[in-house]
Amino acid sequence: MGGGCEVPPGERGATRVAERVVAKIASQAAREALAGELRAGHAPPTASVVVRDETARVRLHMELGYPADLGARCRAVRRQVAERIGTLAGMRVPEVVITVERLHSPHLDRAGAERVR
């Protein structure tokens, strides 16, 4: 025994993870979920997060390749983001709102490049 220096668990304090850190975790998790899809010219996913009572609500903005099953891609991103935030920050994630800012099609990208002179 350390002569009474041990602090009871209820008085040890708490760890608070900043919203910007959780947003970085969310952005990285989205990139992981889209790993095979991100190409040069695609903007990386960005996230904003509101944390309240160990619960994180996430908003993601991202670009996707097309044609693709957009619903499946968004579900995969939501699942990965919720899992990574839960694991790394210990937070519950009841909501991941995804805004698809742009769709990229190799056919349209090529066609557009040919017209620009």
N, C-alpha and C positions, 0 to 999 in steps of 0.2 A: 504494500500500500504506500502511496506517495504522500502521506501526511495530510490527507484531505484535499489535495489539489485536483482531484477528478471532478469534472463538471457533469452534472446530471444531463441526460439526453435532451430533455425539454428546454434546457438553458444554453445549448451549444450554438444556437443560431440557425440560419437557413442559407441555402445556396439559391441564388436567383440567376437564371440565365437570361441575358438581355435579348430583347426582341430582334435586334440586328443579327445576333448570333444564330437564333432560330431561323431567321430568313436565309442566312447563308447555308445552313443545313438543308433547308427546303430547296434552294436553288441547286445545290450539289446533288441532292437526291433526284431531282427532276432530270438533271443531265445524265445521271446514271441510268435512269429508266429509258431515256432516249438515246443511249450510247450509240447504237448503230444508225441512228437517223440524223444526227447533227452533222452538217457539212459546212464547208467554207461558205461564208455569205449568210449563214443562219445566225441570228442573234441568240446568245445563250439565254436560257430561262431566267427570269428574275422573279423574286418573291417579296411580298410584304406580309408581316405577321402581327397579329394582336394577341398578346398573352394575358390571360386573366385566370387566377386560381389554378395554376398548373395545367391550363388548357390553352392550346394554340389554335387560332383560326388563321388559315393560310390563304393568300391570294397569289396565284401564279400567272405570269404573262409569258407566253412562249410561241415559237413558230414550229410548224410541223410540215413534214413532207406529205405530198399528195400525188397520186391517189394512195390512200391507206384507210384502215378502219379507225377513224378518228375517235370513236367512242372507246374502243379497246385501248388505244394509246393513252387517252385521258385517264381511264380506269387504272392502267398500269402506273402512271405517274402519281395519281392520288394514293394508291396502295404503297408505293415506294416512299413517298414523302411522309405519310403517316407513320410507317414503320421506322424510318430513320430518325424522325423527331422523337418518337417514343423511346427508341433505344438510346440515342445520344443525349437527349435533354430530359428524358423521364416525363414527358408531357403527353397528355391525351390530345388527339387531333380529330375533333368531330366534323371539321369542315375544311375542304380544300377546293377552292373555287378557281377554275382554270379559264383564262381568257386566251383564246388562240388569236394572236395578233396578225399572223400571216400564214398562208399555205404556200409551200414551195413545190413546184412540179418541174421535173427535169425537162419535160417537153416545152413548157412555157418559158422556163429560164433560157433554154437554147434559142427559142423563137425570138424572145425579147433581145437577146444578145446579138442576133443577126441583124436586127433592124437598126441598132444603134451604130452610127458611123461617125 
